[in-house]
Amino acid sequence: MDPRLDTIKQLRACQETLLEGAVFDGIMKLENFYYTFPDSPYRDDFNSTKEMFNFMIEYFAKDTPDNQRENVYSQIQKQLVAQTSSLVEYYNAFQQTDFRNIYARYHQKIDYLPLLRKLDVDSSKLEDIFMRIWLTNKADNDFQNSVNDFIDNENISEDIKSVITSAITMSLIRYFDFQKLSVLFDIYLKQQGEFSIRALVGIILTLLVHENIAKIYPEIAFKLKETEIVEDNSKNFEYVFLQLIRSKETENIIKEFEKDILPQMKNMQNNFIENLDFEDFSSEKMMDDENPGWENYFDKNPEFFEKMEKFTMRQFDGSDIFSATLGNLKNFEFFRKASNWFTPFSADNSDVLLHLKDKLDDATLDEFLSAFEKASYFCNSDKFSFCLHIPDIAPAMREAAVKMLISEIDGTQEFLSEEDSPVKFDFNKNVITRYIQDLYRFYNFNNSFKGYPNIFKLDIGIHRSDIFKTIPSYKNIIRSCAELSFSQKFFNQATILFEKVVELGVNEADIYEKAAFSYQKLQNFNKALDNYKKSELFDHNKKWLFKKIGFALIKQNNYSEALEYYQKAEKEDPDDLATLMFIGRCYIALENYDEALKTYFKLDFFEPDNPKVMRSIALCSMMLDKYDQSEKYLLKTIEIEPTKFDFLNLGNLFWIKNDKTEAISYYITAISEYKNFKDFKKDFIENKHILEKLAISDFDIKLMLDYLLKKYFEK
């Protein structure tokens, strides 16, 4: 192992000890660390803190009164945690030579505070300031005052303020510091537009990523309490948590797009090109006429059109659909500056204007950038990607493609602004959604900056943290997060959240049912059954519930009680064939073959030629010595849907009927359906209880397997 990584692991273990409250144990571990690595930095800071601890503990032993002792202890704990964090950062940067790794620049000193104080920040200086803030561990009062003055200055553009806010967020995610966090709280409380909303996202991400460290700062609860003065504060918090949950589905969206959408889009593109008249691209008529090829395509592919429409609508709900198409368009020089990943898109952006100069006529360019700036459903990063990609479009198609996009954007914006639109525009929600998508792009698609954990691959979320309990709307947020996690099929997260909902006093059938279903999907049938039975106390959706309880009981091999619940479900709906199937399954497990056979014959009446029903009838008939009936149904099953198990069962049946020759023939046929003899033997032994129950001895079974193995090798 890399010695540096081993050192970092040792330091993190030391920090965990401190966070658990074992301060003296942590001091001993740090002292041992400095003994092993005497040249490590921050030693003087550590010795000073250790001395403070020794004084405090000695005064305590002498019973010296001190009403500040608890505060001092807390301060010592925080200092030691910060010192271990600083050591981790130092060793992350130690001998780092890959310039793509941010820690290669960790020791670079750029005095950015004078620039902030002078309000002397433009795009040429922004990258250096961004990087230095990102790599700053601890802030001080000078930093806090300078940033606040900077944010308050009306001469500084909101775009630059947004970038600086993002730099503080990136710095906090890398290294927790309460004073930097306080700066974000200050910015959020200003309620001044996009950068204030970005600050809230940064606050929440910081508290989630550094949940364990945040716990030792009771001051954070007061900071969260202060946010209540912000208009729509509860909604803002909820939007952030919900969008972080949606970000977890992005990887699946990309896979879904590549599997289900992209292949058909390529076919559509071929049809599109075949139907275009390239010689008439310059005419205005071409811009107004619809392409007849489109209608033909969708007439022939209504399922694709519907699928594409639903896929697109998910973008308006907050799903990151465009990550599948624009996420990888991040290899332009523009994205080699970290600050550009967090720059709000604007029509007068100098990089965009320079890049598109002479690529489109002035009127088209102005119309496009103006429309694109208003396109609320693209994140900033993707807007830049698309603009930078325009010169790569073939000149013959460029103007047409851009005008088509303008038309699409205008139509979509009009749709969103309609009174009866299913999607209502909300400024704060939109900023939160697109900013988290920008963050997702940076952590997952950038190739120029490495050396930090991907926060979108960490198990973070409100389900893992209790620090937000002081928010008045905490209960509603937890409920919303639970429901969204459930709908997104994040069942592990959903179970934790639904349990929290119950702890908060919500006592509803739906909560228990969804918690139970989530546990069921996680194969935790004990917890599933417990929650299903709690839901049973409510007069709610009885048939569905009885079936779910029955299924959970089957998974626990409690067939007797499962049968009772399936019989209750049958009373609720006598014509439910699935319920009858499970009733039959329970009777078989309980070896009540008479009742099982009656149940399956009833099913056979409603669903003749159902292979599963016929196999069950054959098995019950065999166990009731009705061999001809069993043979009839097994042979009928083979005609309809033959499986290796049917041949195995026929072998068993003919052996029970004392026709060993025919039995061997079916066994050999069954073996040919398996990959190897070992797999056949496993299934044969699992079913030997049928043979033993019907008077075939264990010794004969052993001889039969030997004979079949001999024939297998002969073949």
C-alpha positions in Angstrom: 0.0 0.0 0.0 1.1 3.6 -0.7 2.6 4.7 2.7 0.8 8.1 2.2 -2.5 6.4 2.0 -1.7 4.3 5.1 -0.9 7.5 7.0 -4.2 9.1 5.9 -6.1 6.0 7.0 -4.3 6.2 10.4 -5.2 9.9 10.8 -8.9 9.3 9.9 -9.1 6.6 12.5 -7.7 9.1 15.0 -10.3 11.6 14.0 -13.1 9.1 14.4 -11.8 8.5 18.0 -12.0 12.2 18.7 -15.5 12.5 17.2 -16.7 9.7 19.4 -15.8 11.9 22.4 -12.7 10.0 23.5 -10.5 13.1 23.6 -7.6 11.8 25.7 -7.5 8.6 23.6 -7.3 10.8 20.5 -4.5 12.9 22.0 -2.5 9.7 22.7 -3.0 8.5 19.1 -1.9 11.9 17.7 1.1 11.9 20.0 2.0 8.5 18.7 1.5 9.7 15.2 4.0 12.6 15.7 6.4 10.2 17.3 6.3 8.1 14.1 6.3 11.1 11.8 8.2 13.8 13.6 8.5 16.1 10.6 4.7 16.4 10.2 3.3 19.9 10.3 0.9 21.5 12.9 2.9 19.9 15.8 3.1 23.2 17.7 -0.7 23.6 17.4 -1.2 20.1 18.7 1.2 20.6 21.6 -0.6 23.8 22.6 -4.0 22.0 22.5 -2.7 19.1 24.5 -1.3 21.4 27.1 -4.7 23.2 27.4 -6.3 19.7 27.9 -3.9 18.8 30.6 -4.5 22.0 32.5 -8.3 21.5 32.2 -8.2 17.9 33.4 -5.9 18.8 36.3 -8.1 21.6 37.5 -11.0 19.1 37.3 -9.2 16.6 39.5 -8.5 19.4 42.1 -12.2 20.2 42.1 -11.5 23.7 41.0 -14.9 25.4 40.0 -15.1 26.3 36.3 -18.4 27.0 34.6 -16.6 27.2 31.2 -15.1 23.7 31.5 -17.6 22.1 29.1 -17.1 24.8 26.5 -13.3 24.4 26.8 -13.6 20.7 26.4 -15.7 21.2 23.3 -13.2 23.7 21.9 -10.3 21.3 22.5 -12.2 18.5 20.7 -12.9 20.8 17.7 -9.3 22.0 17.5 -8.0 18.4 17.5 -10.5 17.3 14.9 -9.4 20.3 12.7 -5.7 19.5 13.2 -6.2 15.9 12.0 -8.2 17.2 9.0 -5.3 19.6 8.2 -2.8 16.7 8.5 -5.0 14.6 6.1 -5.0 17.5 3.6 -1.2 17.8 4.0 -0.6 14.2 3.2 -3.0 14.3 0.3 -0.8 17.0 -1.2 2.5 15.4 -0.1 4.6 14.6 -3.2 1.6 15.1 -5.4 2.9 15.7 -9.0 -0.2 15.1 -11.2 -1.3 18.6 -12.1 -4.8 17.3 -12.7 -4.9 16.5 -9.0 -6.0 19.6 -7.1 -3.5 18.8 -4.3 -0.7 19.4 -6.7 -1.6 23.1 -6.3 -2.3 22.9 -2.6 0.9 24.7 -1.6 0.6 27.5 -4.1 0.0 30.8 -2.4 -2.3 33.3 -4.1 -3.3 36.2 -2.0 -6.8 36.6 -3.2 -8.3 38.5 -0.2 -6.9 41.9 -1.4 -8.7 41.3 -4.7 -12.0 40.6 -2.9 -11.5 43.6 -0.6 -10.8 45.9 -3.6 -13.7 44.3 -5.5 -11.2 43.7 -8.2 -12.5 40.5 -9.7 -13.1 39.8 -13.4 -13.1 36.7 -15.5 -9.3 36.8 -15.9 -8.7 36.6 -12.2 -11.7 34.5 -11.3 -10.0 31.1 -11.8 -7.0 31.9 -9.5 -9.4 33.1 -6.8 -11.6 30.1 -7.2 -8.7 27.7 -6.9 -7.3 29.4 -3.9 -10.6 29.5 -2.0 -11.1 25.9 -2.9 -7.8 25.0 -1.4 -8.1 27.1 1.7 -8.6 25.1 4.8 -9.5 27.6 7.5 -11.1 31.0 7.1 -10.8 33.8 9.6 -12.7 37.0 10.4 -10.9 38.8 7.6 -12.1 36.2 5.1 -15.7 36.4 6.4 -15.8 40.2 6.3 -14.2 40.4 2.9 -16.6 37.9 1.3 -19.6 39.7 2.9 -18.5 43.1 1.6 -17.9 41.5 -1.8 -21.4 39.9 -1.9 -23.0 43.2 -0.7 -21.4 45.3 -3.4 -23.9 46.0 -6.2 -21.2 46.7 -8.8 -20.2 43.0 -8.8 -22.2 40.9 -11.1 -24.4 38.1 -9.7 -22.6 35.6 -12.0 -19.3 36.3 -10.3 -20.9 36.2 -6.9 -22.4 32.8 -7.8 -18.9 31.5 -8.8 -17.3 32.7 -5.5 -20.2 31.1 -3.5 -19.5 27.8 -5.4 -15.8 28.1 -4.6 -16.6 28.3 -0.9 -18.9 25.3 -1.2 -16.1 23.3 -2.9 -13.7 24.3 -0.2 -16.1 23.2 2.5 -16.8 19.9 0.9 -13.1 19.3 0.9 -12.3 20.6 4.4 -14.9 21.4 7.1 -14.5 24.8 8.7 -17.2 26.4 10.8 -16.2 30.0 9.8 -16.4 29.2 6.1 -19.8 27.6 6.7 -20.9 30.7 8.5 -20.1 32.7 5.4 -22.5 30.5 3.4 -25.2 31.1 6.0 -24.6 34.8 5.7 -25.0 34.6 1.9 -28.2 32.6 2.1 -29.7 35.0 4.6 -29.2 37.9 2.1 -31.9 36.4 -0.1 -30.5 38.0 -3.2 -31.0 35.6 -6.0 -29.1 32.6 -7.5 -26.0 32.9 -5.4 -28.0 32.9 -2.2 -29.8 29.7 -3.3 -26.4 28.2 -4.2 -25.3 29.0 -0.7 -28.1 26.8 0.7 -27.1 23.9 -1.5 -23.5 24.3 -0.2 -24.7 24.4 3.4 -26.7 21.2 3.1 -24.0 19.4 1.1 -21.4 20.4 3.7 -23.5 19.1 6.6 -24.2 15.9 4.8 -20.6 15.1 3.7 -19.2 16.1 7.1 -22.1 14.8 9.2 -19.8 13.4 12.0 -17.8 16.6 12.3 -20.9 18.8 12.2 -22.3 16.9 15.2 -19.8 18.5 17.5 -20.9 22.0 16.6 -24.1 22.8 18.4 -23.8 26.3 16.9 -25.1 24.8 13.6 -28.5 24.3 15.1 -28.7 28.0 15.8 -27.6 28.8 12.3 -30.3 26.6 10.9 -32.8 28.2 13.2 -31.8 31.6 11.8 -32.8 30.6 8.3 -36.5 30.6 9.2 -36.5 34.3 8.3 -35.9 33.4 4.6 -39.0 33.4 2.4 -40.0 29.8 1.4 -37.2 28.5 3.5 -38.9 25.1 4.2 -39.6 24.6 0.5 -36.0 25.5 -0.3 -34.6 22.9 2.1 -37.1 20.3 0.7 -36.1 21.0 -2.9 -32.4 20.5 -2.2 -33.0 17.1 -0.4 -35.3 15.9 -3.1 -33.0 16.9 -5.9 -30.1 15.1 -4.2 -32.2 12.0 -4.2 -33.0 12.4 -7.9 -29.3 12.8 -8.7 -28.9 9.1 -7.5 -31.0 8.0 -10.5 -28.8 9.8 -13.1 -26.5 6.8 -13.7 -29.6 4.6 -14.4 -31.0 7.3 -16.7 -27.8 7.3 -18.8 -28.0 3.5 -19.1 -31.7 3.7 -19.9 -31.1 6.3 -22.6 -28.2 4.3 -24.2 -30.3 1.1 -24.2 -33.8 2.2 -25.1 -33.6 5.7 -26.6 -30.3 6.2 -28.4 -30.6 3.3 -30.9 -34.0 4.4 -32.1 -32.8 8.1 -32.2 -30.0 7.0 -34.6 -32.6 5.4 -36.9 -34.7 8.6 -36.7 -31.6 10.6 -37.6 -31.0 8.5 -40.7 -34.7 9.0 -41.8 -34.4 12.7 -41.0 -31.3 13.1 -43.2 -32.8 11.1 -46.0 -35.8 13.4 -46.1 -34.0 16.7 -46.0 -33.3 18.8 -49.1 -29.7 20.1 -48.4 -29.8 22.4 -51.4 -32.7 24.4 -49.9 -31.3 25.0 -46.4 -30.9 28.7 -47.0 -34.5 29.4 -47.9 -36.9 30.8 -45.4 -39.6 28.4 -46.6 -37.4 25.5 -45.5 -37.5 27.0 -42.0 -41.3 27.2 -41.9 -42.1 23.9 -43.5 -42.5 20.7 -41.5 -40.6 17.7 -42.7 -43.0 15.0 -43.9 -40.4 12.4 -42.9 -41.0 13.3 -39.2 -44.7 12.5 -39.3 -44.0 9.3 -41.2 -41.4 8.3 -38.6 -43.7 8.8 -35.6 -46.6 7.2 -37.4 -44.5 4.1 -37.7 -43.1 4.4 -34.2 -45.8 5.6 -31.8 -44.3 3.7 -28.9 -41.0 5.5 -29.3 -42.7 8.8 -29.5 -44.6 8.1 -26.3 -41.4 6.9 -24.6 -39.5 9.9 -25.7 -42.2 12.3 -24.5 -42.3 10.6 -21.0 -38.5 10.7 -20.9 -38.4 14.4 -21.7 -41.1 15.2 -19.1 -38.9 13.7 -16.4 -36.5 16.5 -17.1 -39.1 19.1 -16.0 -39.7 17.0 -12.8 -36.0 17.4 -11.9 -34.6 14.1 -13.4 -31.2 14.7 -15.0 -32.2 13.5 -18.5 -29.6 15.7 -20.4 -26.7 14.1 -18.6 -27.2 11.2 -21.1 -26.6 13.4 -24.1 -24.6 16.5 -22.9 -22.8 15.1 -19.9 -19.8 13.9 -21.9 -19.5 17.1 -24.0 -17.0 18.5 -21.5 -13.7 18.1 -23.3 -13.5 21.7 -24.5 -10.7 24.1 -23.3 -13.4 26.1 -21.6 -13.8 23.3 -19.0 -10.2 23.3 -18.0 -11.0 26.1 -15.7 -12.7 25.0 -12.5 -14.6 28.2 -12.2 -16.3 27.7 -15.6 -18.1 24.6 -14.4 -20.0 26.9 -12.0 -20.5 30.0 -14.1 -24.1 30.9 -14.8 -24.8 30.9 -18.5 -25.5 34.4 -20.0 -26.0 35.6 -23.6 -23.1 38.0 -23.3 -20.5 35.5 -22.0 -17.2 36.4 -23.7 -16.0 32.8 -24.1 -19.2 31.8 -25.9 -19.3 34.9 -28.1 -15.7 34.4 -29.1 -16.2 30.7 -29.8 -19.3 31.3 -32.0 -17.9 34.3 -33.8 -18.4 33.8 -37.6 -20.1 30.4 -37.0 -23.6 31.8 -37.3 -25.0 35.0 -38.7 -25.4 37.8 -36.2 -29.2 37.7 -36.1 -29.4 33.9 -35.6 -26.7 34.1 -33.0 -28.4 36.8 -31.0 -31.8 35.0 -31.2 -30.2 31.7 -30.2 -28.3 33.0 -27.2 -31.3 35.0 -26.0 -33.5 32.0 -26.2 -30.9 29.7 -24.7 -30.4 32.0 -21.7 -34.1 31.7 -20.9 -34.1 27.9 -21.4 -34.9 27.0 -17.7 -34.6 23.2 -18.2 -30.9 23.1 -19.2 -28.3 23.4 -16.5 -25.5 26.0 -17.0 -22.8 23.5 -17.8 -24.9 21.9 -20.6 -25.7 25.2 -22.1 -22.0 25.9 -22.4 -21.4 22.4 -23.8 -24.0 22.9 -26.5 -22.7 26.3 -27.5 -19.1 25.1 -27.7 -20.3 22.1 -29.8 -22.0 24.2 -32.5 -18.9 24.8 -34.6 -18.5 21.0 -34.8 -21.9 20.7 -36.6 -21.5 20.5 -40.4 -21.8 24.0 -41.9 -24.5 22.9 -44.2 -26.7 21.9 -41.2 -25.6 24.4 -38.6 -28.1 27.2 -39.2 -31.0 24.8 -39.6 -30.1 22.9 -36.4 -29.8 26.0 -34.4 -33.1 27.5 -35.7 -34.8 24.2 -34.9 -33.5 24.3 -31.4 -34.6 27.9 -31.0 -38.1 26.9 -32.1 -38.0 23.9 -29.6 -36.9 26.2 -26.7 -39.5 28.8 -27.5 -42.2 26.1 -27.6 -41.1 24.5 -24.4 -40.9 27.9 -22.5 -44.4 28.7 -23.8 -45.6 25.3 -22.6 -44.1 25.9 -19.1 -45.7 29.3 -18.8 -49.2 28.2 -19.6 -51.7 28.3 -16.8 -52.7 24.7 -17.1 -49.2 23.5 -17.6 -48.5 20.4 -15.5 -45.1 21.9 -14.6 -45.1 25.2 -12.8 -41.9 27.3 -12.9 -40.4 28.1 -9.5 -37.2 30.2 -9.5 -35.6 28.7 -6.4 -36.5 25.1 -7.3 -35.1 25.7 -10.8 -31.8 27.1 -9.4 -31.4 24.2 -7.0 -32.2 21.6 -9.7 -29.8 23.0 -12.3 -27.0 23.8 -9.8 -27.0 20.3 -8.4 -26.9 19.1 -12.0 -23.9 21.4 -12.6 -22.2 19.8 -9.5 -23.0 16.4 -10.8 -21.4 17.2 -14.1 -18.2 18.4 -12.4 -17.9 15.4 -10.1 -18.6 12.8 -12.8 -17.5 14.2 -16.2 -14.6 16.5 -15.7 -11.1 15.3 -16.7 -9.0 18.2 -15.5 -9.6 18.1 -11.8 -9.0 15.0 -9.6 -8.0 14.1 -6.1 -11.3 14.3 -4.2 -14.1 11.9 -3.4 -17.2 12.0 -5.7 -19.9 13.2 -3.4 -22.6 11.7 -5.6 -21.2 8.2 -4.9 -21.2 8.7 -1.2 -24.1 7.4 1.0 -25.2 10.8 2.0 -28.7 12.2 2.5 -31.1 13.3 5.2 -31.7 9.7 5.9 -28.1 9.5 7.3 -28.2 12.7 9.3 -30.1 14.1 12.3 -28.6 17.6 12.3 -31.6 19.0 10.4 -34.1 18.1 13.1 -34.3 21.7 14.2 -35.9 22.7 10.9 -39.6 23.3 11.6 -40.6 21.4 8.4 -38.3 18.5 9.2 -41.2 16.0 9.4 -42.6 17.0 6.0 -39.2 16.9 4.4 -38.5 13.4 5.8 -41.9 12.3 4.5 -41.3 13.8 1.0 -37.8 12.2 0.9 -39.2 8.8 1.9 -41.9 9.0 -0.8 -39.4 10.0 -3.5 -36.9 7.4 -2.4 -39.7 4.8 -2.6 -40.8 5.9 -6.1 -37.2 5.9 -7.3 -36.8 2.3 -5.9 -34.0 3.3 -3.5 -35.5 0.9 -1.0 -32.6 0.8 1.5 -32.9 4.6 1.8 -36.7 4.4 1.9 -36.8 2.0 4.8 -34.6 4.3 6.9 -36.8 7.3 6.0 -40.1 5.6 6.6 -38.9 4.5 10.0 -38.0 8.1 10.8 -41.5 9.2 9.7 -43.0 6.8 12.2 -40.6 8.0 14.9 -41.9 11.5 14.2 -45.4 10.4 15.1 -46.9 9.7 11.6 -49.2 6.7 12.1 -50.7 5.8 8.7 -51.4 2.6 6.8 -49.5 3.9 3.7 -46.3 4.5 5.7 -46.3 1.0 7.1 -47.2 -0.6 3.8 -44.4 1.2 1.9 -41.9 0.5 4.6 -42.9 -3.2 4.5 -42.7 -3.4 0.7 -39.3 -1.7 0.8 -38.1 -4.3 3.3 -39.6 -7.0 1.2 -37.6 -5.8 -1.9 -34.5 -5.9 0.3 -35.3 -9.6 1.3 -35.8 -8.6 4.9 -39.0 -10.5 5.4 -39.0 -10.2 9.2 -39.1 -6.4 9.0 -41.5 -6.6 6.1 -43.9 -8.8 8.0 -43.7 -6.6 11.1 -44.7 -3.5 9.1 -47.4 -5.3 7.1 -49.0 -6.4 10.4 -48.9 -2.8 11.7 -50.7 -1.7 8.6 -53.3 -4.5 9.2 -54.6 -2.5 12.1 -56.0 0.0 9.7 -59.1 -0.7 7.6 -57.3 -0.1 4.4 -56.7 -2.1 1.2 -57.2 -5.4 2.9 -56.9 -7.8 -0.1 -53.5 -6.3 -1.2 -52.3 -6.4 2.4 -53.4 -10.0 3.1 -51.5 -11.2 0.0 -48.4 -9.3 1.0 -48.5 -10.7 4.6 -49.1 -14.2 3.1 -46.0 -13.8 0.8 -43.8 -12.6 3.7 -44.9 -15.6 5.8 -44.1 -18.0 2.9 -40.6 -16.5 2.8 -40.3 -17.4 6.5 -41.6 -20.9 5.7 -44.7 -20.3 7.9 -47.1 -21.9 5.5 -49.9 -22.5 8.0 -50.3 -18.8 8.8 -49.7 -17.8 5.2 -52.6 -20.0 4.2 -54.9 -18.2 6.6 -54.0 -14.8 5.1 -54.4 -16.0 1.5 -57.8 -17.5 2.4 -58.7 -14.1 3.8 -57.6 -12.5 0.5 -59.7 -15.1 -1.4 -62.8 -14.0 0.6 -62.1 -10.4 -0.5 -61.8 -11.4 -4.1 -62.7 -15.1 -4.9 -61.8 -14.7 -8.6 -58.2 -13.7 -8.0 -56.2 -16.5 -9.6 -52.9 -15.4 -8.2 -54.3 -15.9 -4.7 -55.5 -19.4 -5.6 -52.0 -20.3 -6.8 -50.5 -19.3 -3.5 -53.2 -21.2 -1.6 -52.3 -24.3 -3.6 -48.6 -23.7 -2.8 -49.3 -23.5 0.9 -51.4 -26.7 0.8 -48.5 -28.5 -1.0 -46.0 -27.3 1.6 -48.3 -28.5 4.4 -48.6 -31.9 2.5 -52.4 -31.4 2.2 -52.4 -32.7 -1.3 -56.2 -33.3 -1.5 -57.0 -29.6 -0.9 -54.1 -28.5 -3.1 -55.5 -30.6 -5.9 -58.9 -29.1 -5.5 -57.5 -25.7 -5.6 -55.4 -26.4 -8.8 -58.4 -28.0 -10.6 -60.3 -24.8 -9.9 -57.4 -22.9 -11.5 -57.3 -25.3 -14.4 -61.0 -24.5 -15.1 -60.3 -20.8 -15.3 -56.9 -21.1 -17.0 -56.7 -24.3 -19.0 -53.3 -25.1 -20.4 -51.4 -23.1 -17.9 -48.1 -25.0 -17.5 -47.6 -24.0 -13.8 -51.1 -25.2 -12.9 -50.6 -28.5 -14.8 -47.3 -29.2 -13.1 -48.9 -28.6 -9.7 -51.8 -31.0 -10.6 -49.3 -33.6 -11.7 -47.3 -33.3 -8.5 -50.4 -33.5 -6.3 -51.8 -36.4 -8.3 -48.5 -38.3 -8.0 -48.5 -37.8 -4.2 -52.1 -39.1 -4.1 -51.2 -42.2 -6.1 -53.2 -41.0 -9.1 -50.4 -41.9 -11.5 -52.3 -41.9 -14.8 -53.6 -38.4 -14.0 -50.2 -37.2 -13.1 -48.7 -38.7 -16.3 -51.5 -37.1 -18.4 -50.7 -33.6 -17.1 -47.0 -33.9 -17.3 -47.1 -35.1 -20.9 -49.5 -32.2 -21.7 -47.1 -29.8 -20.1 -44.2 -31.1 -22.2 -46.3 -30.4 -25.3 -46.9 -26.8 -24.4 -43.8 -25.7 -22.5 -41.2 -28.4 -21.8 -38.6 -27.8 -19.1 -35.9 -30.0 -17.6 -38.0 -30.3 -14.4 -40.8 -31.9 -16.4 -38.6 -34.7 -17.7 -37.2 -35.1 -14.2 -40.7 -35.4 -12.8 -41.7 -37.9 -15.5 -38.6 -40.0 -14.5 -39.8 -39.9 -10.9 -43.3 -40.8 -11.9 -42.4 -43.8 -14.0 -40.0 -45.1 -11.4 -42.8 -44.9 -8.8 -44.9 -46.9 -11.3 -42.1 -49.5 -11.4 -41.3 -48.8 -15.0 -37.6 -48.3 -14.4 -36.6 -48.4 -18.1 -39.0 -45.5 -19.0 -37.8 -43.7 -15.9 -34.2 -43.9 -16.9 -35.1 -42.7 -20.4 -36.7 -39.5 -19.0 -33.9 -39.0 -16.6 -31.3 -39.1 -19.4 -33.5 -36.6 -21.4 -33.5 -34.4 -18.4 -29.7 -34.6 -18.0 -29.3 -33.4 -21.6 -31.1 -30.2 -20.6 -28.6 -29.4 -17.9 -25.2 -27.8 -18.3 -23.6 -30.7 -16.4 -24.4 -33.8 -14.3 -23.6 -31.9 -11.1 -26.6 -29.5 -11.6 -28.9 -32.4 -12.5 -27.8 -34.3 -9.3 -28.5 -31.3 -7.2 -32.1 -31.0 -8.4 -32.6 -34.8 -8.3 -31.6 -34.9 -4.6 -33.8 -31.9 -3.8 -36.8 -33.9 -5.1 -35.8 -37.3 -3.7 -38.3 -36.8 -0.8 -41.0 -37.5 -3.3 -39.4 -40.9 -4.2 -38.8 -41.8 -0.6 -42.4 -40.9 0.4 -43.6 -43.2 -2.3 -41.5 -46.2 -1.2 -38.3 -45.8 -3.2 -35.4 -46.6 -0.9 -32.5 -44.4 -0.3 -30.1 -47.2 -1.5 -32.0 -47.5 -4.8 -31.8 -43.8 -5.2 -28.1 -43.9 -4.7 -27.7 -46.7 -7.3 -29.9 -44.8 -9.8 -27.6 -41.8 -9.5 -24.5 -44.0 -10.0 -26.1 -45.6 -13.1 -27.1 -42.3 -14.6 -23.6 -40.9 -14.0 -22.2 -44.0 -15.7 -24.4 -43.4 -18.7 -23.5 -39.7 -18.7 -19.8 -40.5 -19.0 -20.4 -43.2 -21.6 -22.2 -40.7 -23.8 
